[in-house]
Amino acid sequence: MENNLSDSFQEIVLRRRSNRNYDQTVQVPDEVIQRSLERAILSPNSSNMQLWEFYWIKSRDQLNKFTPLCLNQQTARTASHMVAFVTRRDLWKRRMKWHKENILNEVQHNQPDKYQKRMLNYYTKLVPFAYTNDFFGLTGLLRTIVSNTISLFRPMTRMGGVSDTKIVVHKSCALAAQTFMLSIAAEGYETCPMEGFDQVRARKALGLPRSAEISMIISVGKGTEKGIWGERLRLPYNEVVKVI
């Protein structure tokens, strides 16, 4: 059974290639995108804060609207669907409240157990410490001082300003994007993650606040042979894997 699962996953990984030209006579069914987005939601993410949103660009009018925003790339012009993977660090208070409410619903009228107390403490104290920011950057400076001071005595996550939280949410969002692309490959279709797009215009088209950032826009379709640009070249295993 384990070998079968491993072989199946190997096949999916090898099948997933960035395809830059899709067969426009083949429409990817909506249920394929929905299943893949549902799987993407299950992706690991920092503190389970889920500071992401996935914008499914589905109608032909919207696809035509986003194609020039994606610099008229062929993978955008021929796509059956597109999905924008968006980071939403600005929603941290809402997500924190959701976690606390879930824990309190579990507790009901009982006393929280040790694990529940630890999680309430985590979402009440540590999360605000990690995500709070102000216009002058003073909270980021405070995080830097506190975390660097603690790290003198024990291992500590080094926390800083807005740029650090941006990195955290982009890493989580990228994990979801990879799950989505592997799911699409398992469904028998192809994807291409696009970093080449107008961030400002695309954000405006999605109605997003300035604090939101589009991590990538992924096109989806039935790939063609000419959509694959050459062999998949990768550095040798020993070049990138260091066993210590």
Buried (B, 14 or more C-beta within 10 A) or exposed (E): EEEEEEEEEEEBEEBBBBBBBBBEEEEBEEEBBEBBBEBBBEBEBBBEBBBBBBBBBBEEEBBEBBBBBBEEBBBBBBBBBBBBBBBBBBBBEEBBEBBBEEBEEEBEEEEBEEEBEEBBEBBEEEBEEBBBBEEEEEBBEBBBEEBEEBEEEEEEEEBBBBEBBBEBBBBBBBBBBBBBBBBBBBBEBBBBBBEEBBEEEBBEBBEBEEBBBBBBBBBBBBBBEEBBEEEEEEEEEEEEEEEE
